[in-house]
Every structure is written in C-alpha cells, then in structure tokens.
Amino acid sequence: MNQGTPDSCSDLRSSEPSSRLLRRLLGYILNYKIYFVLAIIGMVGNGLTDTVFVSTIKPLLDDGINAHNSNVLFWMPWVVIGIVALRGLSQFLSDYNINYIGNTVVMTLQREVFAKLLRMPVSFYDRHKSGELIAKITYDAEQVKDTASDAIVTIVREATTVIGLLCLMIWTSWQLTIIFFVIGPVVGFIVSTISRRIRRYSRSLQQSVGNITSETGQMLLSHREVMMFNGYDVENERFAKSSGAIRDTTMKVVKIQAVGSPLVQLIASSALAAILVMATNPDLVGGLTAGGFATIITAMMMLLKPIKTLMQVNNKVQRGITGLQSLFGIIDHPTEKDSATGTEVLKDVKGEVSFRDVTFTYPGKDTPAVRGITLEMRPGTTTALVGRSGSGKSTLAALITRFYDPDSGTVSIDGKDIKDFTLESLRGSIGLVSQNVMLFNDTVAANIAYADGGKHSREEIEAAAKAANADSFIRKLPNGYDTVLGENGSALSGGQRQRIAIARALLRKTPILILDEATSALDSESEEAIQEALRSLDRSITKIVIAHRLSTVEDADCIAVMDEGRIIESGTHRELMERKDGAYRRLRELQQ
C-alpha cells in the first residue's frame, strides 16, 4: 500500500487535454443522436433566421420602396411573419432537445461518479474531504450541464448567425466585408488569453465550493458541540473565510469577462467605423445600392450581439472543462480492487482467523498502527481485543475486512490469505458492528435488512431485533418496524441505534462476527441482554470483540491485550488476572 502523503481533492483531476475531455463529453451526447440532430436543426434554423431577415432589407428598399413595386410591399409582411414563426419553431426544437440531452448526460455522469465513490477504498476517504467529494456531484456536474446544453446552444446558434451574416455581407460587398477578417486573429488572441485565466480561476472556485460544503456539513454534524462550547464565532469566521474565497474568485472571473467583452466589442465597432469610412469611397463600394449598403450596416450591427454572446459563453465552456476534469478524474480513478489473485469465492467458512507477523501504517502516518502482530482465532471461539485507545484494536478489525491491506505479513481465514478471496465473498462472510453506527433514511426493518436483497422474511428481521434487545423499543415507535428513521436515525438514542446495528449483523448469521465497541452506548441491562444473546449464538460463529470495558469480555476464550500496536499479553481472564504485574490486571483494577 502506498503510504505517501495524502493528496487533496484538487489532485483528483483528469490530466487529459481539453479537446480530449470535450470529445469524451460528445461521446455521452451522441448516445442521444435523434435528440441531438433535432437540436442542431433547431439551432442552425434559429441562427439562419437572422440572416434571412437581414437579407430582406435589400429587396425591400431597392425593389419595394425605391422602385414602388407594390407586389414586393404586399408579400414582405407575410415573409416577416413566416421568418418569426420559423424562428419560434427552431428555438423550441433546440431548447427542448438540448436541455433533455444536457440533463440526461449530467444524470449519467453523476450516477457514474456516485457508483465509483461507492467502490473507493477506505483509504481514499481518509485522504479526501467529504464536502469536496459532494461538491463534485453537485457543483461540478452543474458546470458540465451548462457546457452540455446552454454552451452548445449558444455556440452553434450564434456561430451560425455570425457565419450567415458574414456570408450575406460578402455576397453583398466583399470589399467592405474584408475588414472583419483582419480583426479575427486579434479577437482570437483575446479569447485564448481569457480562456486560460478563467480555467485557472474555475479550479480555485471548485476548491472553494468544496470547502464551503465541507464546513457546512461539519457544522451540521457537530452543532451540539458548537452550542456547548459557544463556538459560534469560530464557525462564523471559518464559514466567512470559505464564502469570501468563493466571492473573490468569482469576482476575478467577472472582472476578466467585464474587460474582455467590451474590448472585443470595441474592436468590432472599430471595424464598423472603418467600413463607414470606406463606404465614402466610390472606388471601393462600386455599384452598391442603398439597400445593399443598409444590409451591410444592419448585418454588422447584428454581428455585435452574437460576438459578445460567444465571448460570454467561453466562461461556461471553461468552467465546464474544469468540471469535466473533476468528474472524469473520479471516474478514471482506480477503485477498490480484489488483489491480483483475489478470484476465489469464500464459502463453507469454518471461521479460523489468523494474523502472521502483520504490520500496517495508515496512509500519511509515520508510525505503524500495528506491528508484528501474530494471533490465532480458532473457529467458534470468542477473542477479545482490549487496551488503551489508539493501541491498534480497531485496526485489526479493519484488516480482517480488508478496508486496508497490511504492509507486511498476512491475514488469513481458514488457512488462506484473505487477498485470495473476492471482496464481496469475504465481507459477505463477516458481520461488523462498529461504535460509530450508520443508519439510513429508511424504515427500521429496511435498516436491519440493509442490502439483503429481500432474502430475509419479516419474521427473521423481528427475531434478529429481539436477539439484539431492540424489539421492545421498536414496537413503541409511531409505525413500529415501518417507522422511517430519518437521517442517520437522529431521533434515536445512541443505545437504540447500536441495537439496530447489532440486529443488522445478527440477521446475516455470518460465520465471523466482529463487535467493535458495539455495546459501548448501551445501559447495563441492555448490555447484559446483548451479551446473553451473543452467548446463545451458534457455537460455530467466530466472535471478535473489541472493548474498553473489560467486564464485558471475561467469558472470552482468549483476551489479547494491545499497547502501541503490539500484543503485550494474551490468555483467558483467569490466566491474565493471575499475573500480578500484568497489563490486563492493572486495567481491570482501574475499572473496578
């Protein structure tokens, strides 16, 4: 395992060039070819209506008004109405279809990112803030949506308008139009410079949004501590710093846009002025009619708006590219994998668990959490791991479940290295109840039977709850087992939440059961009931109990005392109490 310095979420960014990222996004878009074709037709149609409308000025002035042709004057209003109707239809086609594509593509990307996050190893979450990861699914995905819908509409529609009007101007008078091709490289240089700066600030903005999400989530989870310690000023200052960073970065982008758009418009206006000067020279305009001149001037004036819009859409495109770097960075990130040989399905488990000279250091740490651990847990026995906080007890449980892999040594079940087994079959054979219980926003019954695929009946669910001494309080809830618990079961006491978690583990009837401070939040009566339930479990189940209260593990077949990542002594309760200077005896006497 890589023990390097933890990286930040800002490093979870695809290194692919912008063109490659946009091509990948186009691949998602082209999954909806019919919608995309209809949207393109609508965008092009919408853009061309401006050109068609301007093209009517020349015949209206030259053939209609100046030549007093009543036929032209009669049909012209109907032509205008037809152009407006076509514009409305094309706008509906483009807006509806491209927004359908944009929302669907973002939904797909969010699902892929969420599915990828589900498969990330525990060490990944040790290195990255949850708020920044949430921001990737929310804020970054929204930036991609702007690129996949609004930006595409703007680029295609306004580019069509620009191309159409330029073609009309060339057809009318190429001499006056050529000035626009002189300013093109200048505009391109300005746009390129602005793009690079916007993309850099967009990355900073991503980080700031992740920070503010993280700060808010932390405050909501720890609001009681904030109230008890009067931490209002501290949290306000922290939030103000994060929100201020968002404001400052956003304003930098706004400043660039505010300078860039007028600059481009000034250059375009200068071109317009140059054309007006050229129009006074008969040798340059040749036989240009009043209608042709009016067409040129109108087309040039109408070009200013799409050019300005194209400049502004660059902001969305750059933010979208930054969002794509973020989302594809997660999608392309390696997930938790079975080891190279992890193809064997663990079944018919006897429950023998053993550690052989195991050493492990958490990522980013210098001191091993456990070192040189050798321990045998025989099938059907209860092994207790005790010791001071930070001695490595929970780390051993995390190694058994392969939340982490050891740096050296082996962890085996029934004599085989657990790396040989698929993760799904390994964890399906282990029941885990930790001190930090997680309940889901679902019914009590669904929480107990979480992810069981409907394999357990209601009777089995209730039997597991009874075994965990949870049935009595569950039936007193408003809807009993059908009561929705809300976010993490916040309305329940710590002991009630732990009993539901224990019921969840007991329902699975796994051959190996790990209880990591599972009864720490229970009162003495409930704890004794749970202990009795555990004693009555199938004798073939191997139980691993991690505990601070030594009175709860006196019946264990083996008690291993840990300190600073090592097992310093082991034996039964009686054997350890007979050691006058033993660590276990000292801990036991301190708790009496």
C-alpha positions in Angstrom: 0.0 0.0 0.0 1.2 3.4 -0.8 2.0 5.3 2.4 2.7 8.6 0.7 1.5 12.0 1.8 -2.3 12.3 1.5 -3.4 14.1 -1.6 -6.2 16.6 -1.8 -9.3 16.6 -3.8 -7.8 19.1 -6.1 -5.4 16.4 -7.3 -8.4 14.3 -8.3 -8.4 15.9 -11.7 -8.1 14.4 -15.1 -4.8 15.4 -16.8 -6.3 14.9 -20.3 -6.2 17.9 -22.6 -9.4 20.0 -23.1 -10.0 18.7 -26.6 -10.0 15.1 -25.3 -12.3 15.9 -22.4 -14.8 17.6 -24.8 -14.6 14.6 -27.1 -15.5 12.3 -24.2 -18.4 14.6 -23.4 -19.5 14.5 -27.0 -19.5 10.7 -26.7 -22.1 10.9 -24.0 -24.1 13.4 -26.0 -24.1 11.2 -29.1 -25.9 8.5 -27.2 -29.0 10.6 -27.9 -28.4 11.1 -31.6 -32.1 11.8 -32.5 -32.4 14.5 -29.9 -29.0 15.9 -30.9 -29.9 16.1 -34.6 -33.2 17.8 -33.8 -31.4 20.2 -31.5 -28.8 21.0 -34.2 -31.5 21.6 -36.8 -33.2 23.9 -34.4 -30.0 25.8 -33.5 -29.0 26.2 -37.2 -32.5 27.2 -38.2 -32.7 29.8 -35.4 -29.3 31.2 -36.4 -30.2 31.4 -40.1 -33.4 33.3 -39.5 -31.4 36.4 -38.6 -29.5 36.2 -41.9 -32.8 35.6 -43.8 -34.4 38.6 -42.1 -31.5 40.9 -42.9 -31.4 39.7 -46.5 -35.0 41.1 -46.9 -33.7 44.7 -46.4 -32.2 45.0 -49.8 -35.2 44.0 -51.9 -37.5 45.9 -49.6 -35.5 49.2 -50.1 -34.4 48.7 -53.7 -37.3 46.8 -55.3 -40.1 47.8 -53.0 -39.8 51.4 -51.6 -37.4 52.9 -54.2 -39.0 51.1 -57.2 -42.5 51.5 -55.8 -43.2 47.7 -56.5 -46.5 47.0 -54.8 -46.0 43.3 -55.2 -42.9 43.3 -53.1 -44.5 45.5 -50.5 -47.6 43.2 -50.3 -45.6 40.0 -49.8 -42.9 41.4 -47.4 -45.1 41.4 -44.2 -46.0 37.7 -44.8 -42.3 36.9 -45.3 -41.5 38.5 -42.0 -44.3 36.6 -40.2 -43.0 33.4 -41.7 -39.5 34.1 -40.5 -40.7 34.8 -37.0 -42.8 31.6 -37.0 -39.8 29.6 -38.2 -37.6 31.2 -35.5 -40.1 30.2 -32.8 -40.3 26.6 -34.0 -36.5 26.2 -34.4 -36.0 27.7 -30.9 -38.3 25.2 -29.4 -36.5 22.3 -31.2 -33.1 23.5 -30.0 -34.1 24.4 -26.4 -36.1 21.3 -25.6 -33.8 18.7 -27.1 -30.5 20.1 -26.0 -31.8 20.6 -22.4 -33.0 17.0 -22.4 -29.5 15.9 -23.5 -27.8 18.1 -21.0 -29.8 17.0 -18.0 -29.6 13.3 -19.1 -25.8 13.4 -19.6 -25.3 15.1 -16.2 -27.6 12.5 -14.6 -25.4 9.8 -16.2 -22.2 11.4 -15.1 -23.5 11.8 -11.5 -24.5 8.2 -11.4 -21.1 7.1 -12.7 -19.3 9.2 -10.1 -21.6 8.0 -7.3 -21.1 4.4 -8.3 -17.3 5.0 -8.4 -17.3 6.6 -5.0 -19.1 3.6 -3.6 -16.2 1.4 -4.7 -13.4 3.6 -3.4 -11.3 2.1 -0.7 -11.5 3.4 2.9 -8.0 4.9 2.5 -9.4 7.1 -0.2 -11.9 8.7 2.2 -9.1 9.1 4.8 -7.3 11.4 2.3 -10.3 13.4 0.9 -12.8 15.7 2.4 -16.4 14.6 2.1 -17.6 18.1 1.3 -15.3 18.4 -1.7 -16.5 15.0 -2.9 -20.1 16.1 -2.6 -19.3 19.3 -4.5 -18.1 17.2 -7.4 -21.5 15.5 -7.8 -23.4 18.8 -7.3 -21.4 21.9 -8.3 -19.0 20.4 -10.8 -21.8 18.4 -12.5 -23.9 21.6 -12.9 -20.9 23.3 -14.7 -20.8 20.4 -17.1 -24.6 20.7 -17.6 -24.0 24.3 -18.7 -21.5 23.2 -21.3 -23.6 20.3 -22.5 -26.7 22.4 -23.0 -26.5 26.2 -22.8 -23.0 26.5 -24.2 -23.7 24.2 -27.1 -26.9 26.1 -28.0 -25.1 29.4 -27.8 -22.0 28.3 -29.8 -24.0 26.6 -32.6 -26.8 29.2 -32.9 -24.6 32.3 -32.6 -21.8 30.8 -34.8 -24.5 30.1 -37.4 -25.7 33.7 -37.1 -22.1 35.0 -37.5 -21.3 32.8 -40.5 -24.7 33.5 -42.1 -24.3 37.3 -41.7 -20.7 37.3 -42.9 -21.7 35.3 -46.0 -24.5 37.8 -46.7 -22.1 40.6 -46.3 -19.6 39.0 -48.7 -22.3 38.4 -51.2 -23.5 42.0 -50.9 -20.0 43.6 -50.9 -16.8 41.6 -50.3 -14.7 44.8 -50.3 -16.4 46.2 -47.2 -16.5 42.8 -45.5 -12.8 42.0 -45.7 -12.1 44.3 -42.8 -13.7 41.7 -40.5 -11.2 39.0 -41.5 -8.4 41.4 -40.4 -9.7 41.7 -36.8 -10.3 37.9 -36.5 -6.8 37.0 -35.2 -6.9 39.8 -32.7 -10.2 38.6 -31.3 -8.9 35.0 -31.2 -5.8 36.1 -29.2 -8.0 37.9 -26.7 -10.4 34.9 -26.3 -7.5 32.5 -25.8 -5.9 34.6 -23.1 -9.2 35.0 -21.3 -9.9 31.2 -21.5 -6.6 30.3 -19.8 -7.3 32.6 -16.9 -10.9 31.6 -16.5 -10.0 27.9 -16.4 -7.4 28.6 -13.7 -9.9 30.5 -11.5 -12.5 27.9 -12.1 -10.2 25.3 -10.5 -9.9 27.6 -7.5 -13.6 28.1 -7.4 -14.1 24.3 -7.3 -11.8 24.1 -4.3 -13.7 26.9 -2.6 -17.1 25.4 -3.2 -15.8 22.1 -1.8 -14.5 23.9 1.3 -17.8 25.6 2.0 -19.7 22.4 1.5 -17.3 20.7 4.0 -17.6 23.5 6.5 -21.4 23.4 6.4 -21.6 19.7 6.7 -19.1 19.7 9.7 -21.2 22.4 11.4 -24.5 20.5 10.9 -22.9 17.3 12.3 -21.3 18.9 15.3 -23.9 21.6 16.1 -24.3 20.4 19.7 -20.6 20.8 20.3 -20.7 24.2 18.8 -23.6 25.2 21.1 -21.9 23.7 24.2 -18.6 25.4 23.6 -20.0 28.6 22.3 -18.2 28.1 19.0 -20.5 30.4 17.1 -17.7 33.0 16.3 -15.3 30.3 15.3 -17.7 28.6 12.9 -18.9 32.0 11.5 -15.3 33.1 10.9 -14.5 29.7 9.2 -17.6 29.9 7.0 -16.9 33.6 6.2 -13.4 32.7 5.1 -14.7 30.0 2.7 -17.6 32.1 1.4 -15.3 35.0 0.9 -13.0 32.9 -1.2 -15.9 32.0 -3.4 -16.8 35.6 -3.8 -13.3 36.7 -4.5 -12.6 34.0 -7.1 -16.0 34.6 -8.8 -15.3 38.3 -9.0 -12.0 37.7 -10.7 -13.8 35.7 -13.4 -16.4 38.5 -13.6 -13.6 41.1 -14.0 -12.0 39.2 -16.8 -15.3 38.9 -18.6 -16.1 42.6 -17.9 -12.9 43.6 -19.6 -12.9 41.0 -22.4 -16.4 41.5 -23.8 -16.2 45.3 -24.2 -12.7 45.0 -25.6 -13.9 42.6 -28.3 -16.9 44.9 -29.0 -14.6 47.9 -29.3 -12.6 46.1 -31.9 -15.7 45.1 -33.8 -17.0 48.7 -33.6 -13.7 49.9 -34.9 -14.3 47.6 -37.9 -17.7 49.1 -38.3 -16.3 52.6 -38.3 -13.7 51.6 -40.9 -16.4 50.3 -43.1 -18.3 53.5 -42.8 -15.2 55.4 -43.9 -14.6 53.0 -46.8 -18.2 53.5 -47.9 -17.5 57.1 -48.7 -15.0 56.0 -51.4 -16.9 55.2 -54.7 -14.0 53.1 -56.0 -14.4 50.7 -53.1 -18.2 50.3 -52.9 -18.6 50.2 -56.7 -22.3 49.9 -57.7 -23.5 49.3 -54.1 -27.2 50.3 -53.8 -28.8 51.9 -50.9 -30.5 48.6 -50.0 -27.1 46.8 -50.2 -25.4 49.4 -48.0 -28.3 49.2 -45.4 -27.9 45.4 -45.5 -24.2 45.6 -44.8 -24.6 48.1 -41.9 -27.5 46.1 -40.4 -25.6 42.9 -40.6 -22.6 44.4 -39.0 -24.7 45.8 -36.1 -26.3 42.5 -35.6 -22.9 40.8 -35.5 -22.0 42.6 -32.3 -24.5 40.7 -30.2 -23.5 37.1 -31.2 -19.9 38.0 -30.9 -20.5 39.3 -27.4 -22.5 36.2 -26.6 -19.8 33.9 -27.9 -17.3 35.8 -25.7 -19.5 35.2 -22.6 -20.2 31.6 -23.3 -16.4 31.0 -23.2 -16.8 31.4 -19.4 -19.3 28.5 -19.3 -17.1 26.3 -21.6 -14.0 26.8 -19.4 -16.0 26.1 -16.2 -17.4 23.0 -18.0 -13.9 21.8 -18.9 -12.8 22.2 -15.3 -15.9 20.3 -14.2 -15.1 17.5 -16.7 -11.6 17.3 -15.4 -13.0 16.9 -11.9 -15.7 14.3 -12.8 -13.6 12.3 -15.2 -10.8 12.4 -12.6 -13.1 10.5 -10.2 -14.5 8.2 -13.0 -10.9 7.3 -14.1 -9.6 6.9 -10.6 -8.8 3.2 -9.6 -11.4 1.7 -7.3 -11.0 -0.8 -4.5 -9.9 -4.0 -6.2 -9.5 -7.6 -5.3 -5.8 -8.4 -5.3 -4.2 -9.9 -8.4 -5.1 -13.4 -7.1 -8.4 -12.4 -5.5 -10.7 -14.5 -7.6 -11.7 -17.3 -5.2 -15.1 -17.2 -3.6 -15.0 -17.7 0.2 -17.6 -20.3 1.1 -18.1 -23.1 3.7 -16.2 -20.9 6.2 -15.1 -22.6 9.4 -14.1 -19.3 11.0 -10.4 -19.7 11.7 -8.8 -16.2 11.6 -5.1 -15.7 12.0 -2.5 -12.9 11.8 1.0 -13.7 10.8 3.6 -11.0 11.6 1.3 -8.3 10.4 2.4 -4.7 10.3 0.4 -1.8 9.0 0.8 2.0 8.8 -2.1 4.3 7.9 -1.5 6.5 4.8 0.3 9.7 5.6 1.4 8.4 9.0 5.0 7.6 10.0 4.3 5.3 13.0 2.8 1.9 12.4 -0.7 1.4 13.9 0.1 -2.3 14.4 3.4 -4.0 14.2 4.5 -7.7 14.2 1.0 -9.0 15.2 0.7 -12.7 15.3 -2.6 -14.0 16.6 -4.7 -17.2 16.2 -8.5 -17.2 16.5 -9.9 -20.7 16.5 -13.3 -21.5 14.9 -16.3 -20.9 17.1 -14.3 -19.1 19.8 -14.6 -15.6 21.2 -11.4 -13.5 21.0 -11.4 -10.2 22.8 -9.0 -7.3 21.9 -8.5 -4.9 24.8 -6.2 -2.0 25.5 -6.0 1.8 25.6 -7.4 4.0 22.9 -5.0 4.0 19.9 -3.4 0.7 20.7 -4.5 -0.8 17.3 -7.5 -2.9 18.2 -9.9 -1.4 15.6 -7.1 -1.5 13.0 -7.0 -5.3 13.3 -10.7 -5.4 12.6 -10.2 -3.2 9.5 -7.5 -5.5 8.3 -9.8 -8.6 8.6 -12.5 -6.9 6.4 -9.8 -5.6 4.0 -10.7 -2.0 4.5 -6.9 -1.8 4.4 -4.2 -4.3 3.4 -1.2 -4.9 5.6 2.2 -3.5 4.7 3.7 -6.9 5.6 2.6 -10.2 6.9 -0.6 -12.0 6.1 -4.2 -12.1 7.4 -5.9 -15.5 6.7 -9.2 -17.2 7.1 -9.3 -21.0 7.2 -5.6 -21.0 6.4 -5.8 -18.9 3.2 -4.7 -15.4 2.7 -7.7 -13.2 2.5 -6.3 -11.4 -0.6 -7.1 -14.6 -2.4 -10.8 -14.1 -1.9 -13.1 -11.7 -3.7 -14.0 -8.8 -1.6 -17.7 -9.5 -2.0 -17.5 -13.0 -0.7 -15.0 -12.0 2.1 -17.2 -9.3 3.5 -20.3 -11.4 3.0 -18.8 -13.8 5.5 -18.2 -11.2 8.1 -20.6 -9.3 10.3 -19.4 -6.0 11.6 -20.9 -3.7 14.3 -18.8 -0.7 15.0 -19.0 2.0 17.6 -20.0 4.7 15.0 -23.3 3.3 13.8 -24.6 4.4 10.4 -28.4 4.2 9.8 -30.1 5.1 6.6 -33.1 7.3 5.8 -35.4 4.3 5.6 -37.6 2.1 7.8 -36.4 0.2 10.8 -37.0 -3.1 9.0 -35.1 -1.9 5.9 -32.2 -0.8 8.1 -32.0 -4.1 9.8 -32.2 -6.0 6.4 -30.0 -3.4 4.6 -28.8 -4.7 1.2 -30.0 -8.3 1.9 -31.8 -8.4 -1.5 -35.1 -9.5 0.1 -33.6 -12.8 1.4 -35.0 -12.4 4.9 -38.6 -12.5 5.9 -40.3 -10.1 8.3 -40.2 -12.8 11.0 -36.5 -13.2 10.7 -36.0 -9.4 10.9 -38.0 -9.3 14.1 -36.2 -12.3 15.5 -32.9 -10.5 15.0 -34.2 -7.4 16.6 -35.3 -9.5 19.6 -31.9 -11.1 19.9 -30.4 -7.6 19.9 -32.8 -6.5 22.6 -34.3 -3.9 20.2 -37.8 -5.3 19.6 -39.4 -3.6 22.6 -38.4 0.0 21.8 -39.0 -0.6 18.0 -42.7 -1.5 18.6 -43.1 1.7 20.6 -42.2 3.8 17.6 -45.0 5.5 15.7 -45.1 2.9 12.9 -43.1 0.1 14.6 -40.8 -1.6 12.2 -42.2 0.6 9.3 -41.1 3.8 11.0 -38.8 5.9 8.8 -35.8 6.8 10.9 -34.6 9.9 9.1 -31.0 10.9 8.5 -28.8 8.5 10.5 -31.6 7.8 12.9 -31.1 11.1 14.7 -34.3 10.7 16.7 -33.0 7.5 18.4 -30.6 7.3 21.3 -27.1 6.1 20.9 -28.0 2.8 22.5 -31.1 2.3 20.3 -29.0 2.9 17.2 -26.4 0.4 18.3 -29.0 -2.2 19.0 -30.4 -1.8 15.5 -26.9 -2.1 14.1 -26.4 -5.3 16.1 -29.6 -6.7 14.8 -28.4 -6.0 11.3 -25.3 -8.0 11.9 -27.1 -10.9 13.7 -29.6 -11.2 10.8 -26.9 -12.0 8.4 -25.8 -15.0 10.5 -22.2 -14.7 9.2 -19.6 -17.3 10.4 -17.4 -14.4 11.6 -18.8 -11.6 13.8 -16.8 -8.5 14.8 -18.1 -6.3 17.5 -16.0 -3.1 17.7 -17.1 -1.3 20.9 -20.6 -2.4 19.9 -22.1 -2.2 23.3 -20.4 1.0 24.5 -23.6 3.1 24.3 -25.9 0.6 26.0 -27.1 0.6 29.6 -26.1 -2.2 31.8 -29.4 -4.1 31.4 -29.3 -3.9 27.6 -25.7 -4.8 27.5 -26.3 -7.9 29.6 -29.2 -8.8 27.3 -26.9 -8.4 24.3 -24.2 -10.5 26.0 -26.7 -13.2 26.6 -27.8 -13.1 23.0 -24.2 -13.4 21.8 -23.6 -16.3 24.2 -26.6 -18.1 22.7 -25.4 -17.7 19.1 -24.4 -20.7 17.0 -21.3 -22.1 18.6 -19.7 -22.3 15.2 -19.5 -18.5 14.9 -16.1 -17.0 15.5 -16.6 -13.8 17.5 -14.0 -11.0 17.7 -14.9 -8.4 20.4 -13.1 -5.1 20.8 -13.9 -3.5 24.1 -12.8 -0.9 26.6 -15.0 -2.2 29.5 -13.2 -5.4 30.5 -16.2 -6.7 32.4 -17.9 -7.5 29.1 -15.1 -9.8 27.9 -14.5 -12.0 30.9 -16.1 -15.0 29.2 -13.9 -14.8 26.1 -11.8 -17.8 25.2 -8.8 -15.6 24.6 -8.1 -12.0 25.6 -5.3 -10.2 23.7 -4.0 -7.0 25.4 -2.7 -4.4 23.0 -0.4 -1.4 23.5 1.2 0.8 20.9 0.3 -1.6 18.1 1.6 -4.7 19.7 0.1 -7.6 21.6 1.8 -7.5 25.0 0.0 -10.4 26.6 -2.8 -12.9 26.0 -4.8 -15.6 27.7 -8.1 -16.2 29.5 -9.5 -13.8 32.0 -8.4 -16.1 34.9 -4.9 -16.6 33.4 -4.4 -12.8 33.0 -5.7 -11.9 36.4 -3.2 -14.3 38.0 -0.3 -12.2 36.6 0.3 -9.8 39.5 2.2 -7.2 37.3 0.2 -7.9 34.1 -1.2 -5.1 32.0 -4.7 -6.7 31.9 -4.9 -7.0 35.7 -3.9 -3.3 36.1 -6.5 -2.2 33.6 -9.2 -4.4 35.3 -8.4 -3.0 38.7 -8.6 0.6 37.4 -12.1 -0.1 36.1 -13.4 -1.6 39.3 
